[in-house]
Structures are given as structure tokens and as C-alpha cells.
């Protein structure tokens, strides 16, 4: 290590040590509660001394330091100064979703019991380095808690127990309010079981319920008292039969148990397959998810072992219910570079909160805190689409790109690929050989090539917007030669649109292009602007209420090419748009409608086929396949797409070749499960839809 690196490392260690002393001085004042305001001094000191942005520490520390949630105890139980790294903005968003889920369920039960003055206990299974006890104790939410038990494997329990005993801040929170400090300490089983005041850490395998019951009793557990039980991704790694045996033991042993389970579900779709593969490669396969794949299956699971009530919701449901406008604005301000909408939405739709009670219904503390609405379609409402996978060139393994047909060839432009990263490529392929090498491949002389959009114009293409990174977006209109790949910026008049990405650019009528929505670093855009290519002048025509990005747009075919259809997308409030906007460019009339039977989606593609509007793929609460909309009667028919993970159903490119739709590329970069992009193309038979 160089001398300068050693000095920098020591400086960071010094800051963390000063931070620990600062927190200790606050926390050891027993009346003091840490808040956002009281953290500002440390944040200021940290930034000044390290000259680093706040979002640095690993996952939980990132959420804490980024200001989403205050958790000063991570500095004691989290990562060391040597582990300080820059985290993806999406990591904070994902962990924030988990925090919201547990705050609205697990902590709601604690608060409800505390407000009633009911003595209760907490049993946290697989707690690891979780700081919930210390954070909630500091907030005053555990005054009625007789004892807080954490269970983990013996080695992990021993290590955490040592940290708590040796740290005066943590030990003081454990002992605060206990009848006699010195008599509140108990240690057993070679240091793997420890009690200090109202806090106990128990080293034991969860599935060995006999040993667990014995150790809990020895350390003061009262099985007749109301007990809130948390299993945060602890049962999911246990064989299904053993996990069920643990739940049976809970239901039989506790007179009044309130269980909250946070874990994965929905393993059968493409993202579920990727999720399972990720955990299997890490050596921690998901052992239960295939046996209880749906939310209804999870509810029945608890009822079958003796729980009186049960309810299950996805993180998507919880986020939609609890995320207000103020929280969204705060989140955007703190993470302006966040752009992994698809992966965040998919991950939230594959993680659930399952809650249950062993006692008879009676109190008004809700299990999950939100209305339960099952979003589904009848089994006979969706027919399978006639589609098949075909090999294609590795160049198509990307997302955020565009493909279009011109001069009897298929062109590929921009995007992010696995081997080449952000890729400013313009490649020409023979339609007869899409799995071979491109006929021509040139590099576009521009860096903002991700989520831009292209339109044919004479023997060239027009490209607008796109990004290199969320902090580096483009407002340029470029004309690119299909023959050479060379491009120049066109200086336009009128009211020029601002820099953006995730927008659409569509040709309507002769000589007009329509730009719809998109997003910039600080907001979602809703403006709809028209470019007259004869005078190269922009004018703003109308605006989509609430903004829109990651939508799809296409012009009508036949004799109605002056109509534009805008479907799906994400609004400014991060909700998925269920509307179809129809704009008559000639008259200026705009209509919008919500269609019965249409699955709301975003990051999909669309095209017109003989007066029918076809929507392909995307991300939604239900996995979208192909939707066919009759634009005269507005009847909707949904088709499923059963595809392997080698096909990308979002952020892909769609082209129509005769009576076939070709779906090329697609995928994304998941903050938890890595980059996953299509390696094959999908061919859909249009006439059979």
C-alpha cells in the first residue's frame, strides 16, 4: 500500500472513531433520542474530513448515511472503515423498500402493543448484525418489551454478544430500565447464549426446536405472553419440511404469537428463475420458494399449521401504499442517479411480507397494514402466444438500445452490452443472417447512447436524447448516415426540448416527428413536442398529466398515420400508467382511456398490425406477454409469453418483418442479481394473435 493510501485509510478510521465517540456522548445521555437533526453534525464532519459523498458504507450504512433512515448503531455492528465503498443508488432503494416493509408490519405490531401498555416479547430469528433492538429501544418503542430475543447460529451469536457486552453504548441500552443491572447478566453454552438486561442473543439452530425452546426458557421466555416473531429471510434457506416443523412449533408453543416473515416468492417467471440461480450460485439456495410460489400459497401455509389469521402482500403493494409524494421527492433528491426502475420493481414484486397470528381475532392491529387486493386475470383470459426462440448475434445481447429496418437490412444502435458496457455501436445485419457477423459495424461519435430513440429519415436516421449516465444526458438531435455511420448535430429552432432519456421519438405523417416524455436527472417529463423536419423547428403540442417515461409510442398504419398511440410507462409518482393516449396530430385532439383487461406495464414495445395495437413484454404486477388492442372497438386480448431467461421481455427492441415480430435483446442490470441480458431473439407469429 502506498504512503498516501495508508494516510487516507488512517484518516477514514479516525473519522469513524470520532463518530463512535460522538454517538456515545449522545446515547449515554439516557434521555436523548437520535434523530435526523442530531445526526447532521456527524454527517458534516464525515464529509469534511473524508471529502467523500455521504452514500458510502455498505448497504445498511448506505441507507443510514444517505439520510433515508437514521440508524447510528450500524457504526458498531456494521462494516469497518476498511470496507467503505461507493454503493449503487439502487442498493439504497432496495434496502429502503425492505425497511418500509418491516416498519409497516413488524414495527407496527410493536407500536400497537406498546401504545396499549401490553407487556410483550420479541423473537427475531436469524438476526445476524441487525440493529433493530437498539434502534427501537433508543426510539422508546420497547418500553413495554419484557425481553428481546435474537436467535442465530452459535458462532454468529457469540460474536454479536461480545460486541454488545464490550460496547458501553449498546450495553447501556440493554440495561436501561432493568430492575437490577448487575443481576441482569447471564451467559451460557460456551458464550453462544447471552442475556444483558432486556436483550438476549441465543445461539441455536432454528430447526432444532427442542433445544431452542429449552434455551429460550432458560433465558426468560414466557410462552403465554404476547410475542412478536420476525423471520427475515431465515426460513427461506431451510428445507421446506423443517421450516414447516418450525412454524408448527410456533403455533403450538405460543398462546399469542404475531409472526412476520420477509422472504422471496414468485419463482416461476423469468426474473424468478434469475433470482433462484443467483442464490444457488452463492451456495444459499432458496429451499421453500417452489413449494409456496404465490401469496395465496403462503397464507394457506400458515393456516395449515395452526395460525388463526394470515395475510401476505408483495413489497410492490407496500411501497405503493406507503410512499407519499414527500417521500418520493426526498428519495429522488438523495439518489438522483437512480435509474434501475425495472429491476427495483421486479425485485419488489418477488419479495413478500407474510403475517399471521396464533390468537383469536380481537385487537385492531392489522396484520400487514394495507388493504389486500389480488391482481390477477382469469385462467381463460390469456392464451399462449405463438412464439419461438432463435439464435442471434452476440451483439444483440444488450438493453436500452434500438433496432430498425432500412434498405433491406436490420440496424442495431446504442445500448449497454455485457462485454462492451455503454456501446455507441451502429451495426447493419442481413435479415437472412441475424446470428452471423454484421455486414457493417461503426462507432457512433457520441457518448449518450443509452435509452435514446431513433427515427428513419430519408437515407439516414434521426436520433434524439439518451444518456451516458444519469448525470450526463443529451438534448441533441443528430442525423446519422446509414451508409457511413457518420453523424452531425442539427441546430433546431423553436422551443427545444431539454435533455432526457427513456422517451420516445415517432414519425407521424410526412415530415413530422413526435417526442413524448422521458426523464431527466431531477424530474419526470410529460411534454409532447413536434419537430417539423422541413424547417427543423420544434413546437410543444400538449403534455401528459403527471409525466411519463419508459412508455411506448407508435403511429397508426394505413390511412390513419396521423394518429399516435402512447401506452404504459411510469408516472412521476413511480406508479405504472394504465392509460392509452391517442393523439390526432392533424386536429390536435387528445383522448385517454383505461381499458378493461389490459395489464399495466412499462419498458415494453409496441407496433401497429392491420388496425390492431400490439404491446409486447414489459414489467408489470402480472408478467406482461403480448396485448392486442382493437383500436376501433377497444377490445383487449392478452397473450402469455412462456420464454426462457435467454429472452429479454423488457428494455428490448422490436421490429416487424412481414407477418412476424422480432424481439431483440433486452434485460437490465439488477443491483442484487447482476446483469442479465437476452442471448437469443424471440419470433412471434402476428397472424396467430
Rosetta blueprint (number, residue, H / E / L):
1 X L
2 X L
3 X H
4 X H
5 X H
6 X H
7 X H
8 X H
9 X H
10 X H
11 X H
12 X H
13 X H
14 X H
15 X H
16 X H
17 X H
18 X H
19 X H
20 X H
21 X H
22 X H
23 X H
24 X H
25 X H
26 X H
27 X H
28 X L
29 X L
30 X L
31 X L
32 X L
33 X L
34 X L
35 X L
36 X H
37 X H
38 X H
39 X H
40 X H
41 X H
42 X H
43 X H
44 X H
45 X H
46 X H
47 X H
48 X H
49 X H
50 X H
51 X L
52 X L
53 X L
54 X L
55 X L
56 X L
57 X L
58 X L
59 X L
60 X H
61 X H
62 X H
63 X H
64 X H
65 X H
66 X L
67 X L
68 X L
69 X L
70 X L
71 X L
72 X L
73 X L
74 X H
75 X H
76 X H
77 X H
78 X L
79 X L
80 X L
81 X H
82 X H
83 X H
84 X L
85 X L
86 X L
87 X L
88 X L
89 X H
90 X H
91 X H
92 X H
93 X H
94 X H
95 X H
96 X H
97 X H
98 X H
99 X H
100 X H
101 X H
102 X H
103 X H
104 X L
105 X L
106 X H
107 X H
108 X H
109 X H
110 X H
111 X H
112 X H
113 X H
114 X H
115 X H
116 X L
117 X L
118 X L
119 X L
120 X E
121 X E
122 X E
123 X E
124 X E
125 X E
126 X L
127 X L
128 X L
129 X L
130 X L
131 X L
132 X H
133 X H
134 X H
135 X H
136 X H
137 X H
138 X H
139 X H
140 X L
141 X L
142 X L
143 X L
144 X L
145 X E
146 X E
147 X E
148 X E
149 X E
150 X E
151 X E
152 X E
153 X L
154 X H
155 X H
156 X H
157 X H
158 X H
159 X H
160 X H
161 X H
162 X H
163 X H
164 X H
165 X H
166 X H
167 X L
168 X H
169 X H
170 X H
171 X H
172 X H
173 X H
174 X H
175 X H
176 X L
177 X L
178 X L
179 X L
180 X L
181 X L
182 X H
183 X H
184 X H
185 X E
186 X E
187 X E
188 X E
189 X L
190 X L
191 X L
192 X L
193 X E
194 X E
195 X E
196 X E
197 X L
198 X L
199 X E
200 X E
201 X E
202 X E
203 X E
204 X L
205 X L
206 X L
207 X L
208 X L
209 X H
210 X H
211 X H
212 X H
213 X H
214 X H
215 X H
216 X H
217 X H
218 X H
219 X L
220 X L
221 X L
222 X L
223 X L
224 X L
225 X L
226 X E
227 X E
228 X E
229 X E
230 X E
231 X E
232 X E
233 X L
234 X L
235 X H
236 X H
237 X H
238 X L
239 X L
240 X H
241 X H
242 X H
243 X H
244 X H
245 X H
246 X H
247 X H
248 X H
249 X H
250 X H
251 X H
252 X H
253 X H
254 X L
255 X L
256 X L
257 X E
258 X E
259 X E
260 X E
261 X E
262 X E
263 X E
264 X E
265 X L
266 X L
267 X L
268 X L
269 X L
270 X H
271 X H
272 X H
273 X H
274 X H
275 X H
276 X H
277 X H
278 X H
279 X H
280 X H
281 X H
282 X L
283 X L
284 X L
285 X L
286 X L
287 X L
288 X L
289 X L
290 X L
291 X L
292 X L
293 X L
294 X L
295 X H
296 X H
297 X H
298 X H
299 X H
300 X H
301 X H
302 X H
303 X H
304 X H
305 X L
306 X L
307 X L
308 X L
309 X E
310 X E
311 X E
312 X E
313 X E
314 X E
315 X H
316 X H
317 X H
318 X H
319 X H
320 X H
321 X H
322 X H
323 X L
324 X L
325 X H
326 X H
327 X H
328 X H
329 X H
330 X H
331 X H
332 X H
333 X H
334 X H
335 X L
336 X L
337 X L
338 X L
339 X L
340 X L
341 X H
342 X H
343 X H
344 X H
345 X H
346 X H
347 X H
348 X H
349 X L
350 X L
351 X E
352 X E
353 X E
354 X E
355 X E
356 X E
357 X E
358 X L
359 X L
360 X L
361 X L
362 X L
363 X L
364 X L
365 X L
366 X L
367 X L
368 X L
369 X L
370 X L
371 X L
372 X L
373 X L
374 X L
375 X L
376 X L
377 X L
378 X L
379 X H
380 X H
381 X H
382 X E
383 X E
384 X E
385 X L
386 X L
387 X E
388 X E
389 X E
390 X E
391 X E
392 X L
393 X L
394 X H
395 X H
396 X H
397 X L
398 X E
399 X E
400 X L
401 X L
402 X E
403 X E
404 X E
405 X E
406 X E
407 X L
408 X L
409 X E
410 X E
411 X E
412 X E
413 X E
414 X L
415 X L
416 X E
417 X E
418 X L
419 X L
420 X L
421 X E
422 X E
423 X L
424 X L
425 X E
426 X E
427 X E
428 X E
429 X E
430 X E
431 X L
432 X L
433 X L
434 X L
435 X L
436 X L
437 X L
438 X L
439 X L
440 X E
441 X E
442 X E
443 X E
444 X L
445 X L
446 X L
447 X L
448 X L
449 X L
450 X E
451 X L
452 X L
453 X E
454 X E
455 X E
456 X E
457 X E
458 X L
459 X L
460 X E
461 X E
462 X E
463 X E
464 X E
465 X L
466 X L
467 X E
468 X E
469 X E
470 X L
471 X L
472 X E
473 X E
474 X L
475 X L
476 X L
477 X E
478 X E
479 X E
480 X E
481 X E
482 X L
483 X L
484 X L
485 X L
486 X L
487 X E
488 X E
489 X E
490 X L
491 X L
492 X L
493 X E
494 X E
495 X L
496 X L
497 X L
498 X L
499 X L
500 X L
501 X E
502 X L
503 X L
504 X E
505 X E
506 X E
507 X E
508 X E
509 X L
510 X L
511 X L
512 X E
513 X E
514 X E
515 X E
516 X E
517 X E
518 X E
519 X E
520 X L
521 X L
522 X L
523 X L
524 X E
525 X E
526 X E
527 X E
528 X E
529 X E
530 X E
531 X E
532 X E
533 X L
534 X L
535 X L
536 X L
537 X E
538 X E
539 X E
540 X E
541 X E
542 X E
543 X E
544 X L
545 X L
546 X L
547 X L
548 X L
549 X E
550 X L
551 X L
552 X E
553 X E
554 X E
555 X E
556 X L
557 X L
558 X L
559 X L
560 X L
561 X L
562 X L
563 X E
564 X E
565 X E
566 X E
567 X E
568 X L
569 X L
570 X E
571 X L
572 X L
573 X L
574 X L
575 X L
576 X E
577 X L
578 X L
579 X E
580 X E
581 X E
582 X E
583 X E
584 X E
585 X L
586 X L
587 X L
588 X L
589 X L
590 X E
591 X E
592 X E
593 X E
594 X E
595 X L
596 X L
597 X L
598 X L
599 X L
600 X L
601 X L
602 X E
603 X L
604 X L
605 X E
606 X E
607 X E
608 X E
609 X E
610 X L
611 X L
612 X E
613 X E
614 X E
615 X E
616 X E
617 X L
618 X L
619 X E
620 X L
621 X L
622 X L
623 X L
624 X L
625 X L
626 X E
627 X E
628 X E
629 X E
630 X E
631 X L
632 X L
633 X L
634 X L
635 X L
636 X E
637 X E
638 X E
639 X E
640 X E
641 X L
642 X L
643 X L
644 X L
645 X L
646 X L
647 X L
648 X L
649 X L
650 X L
651 X L
652 X L
653 X E
654 X E
655 X E
656 X E
657 X E
658 X L
659 X L
660 X E
661 X E
662 X E
663 X E
664 X E
665 X L
666 X L
667 X E
668 X E
669 X E
670 X E
671 X L
672 X L
673 X L
674 X E
675 X E
676 X E
677 X E
678 X L
679 X L
680 X E
681 X E
682 X E
683 X E
684 X E
685 X E
686 X H
687 X H
688 X H
689 X L
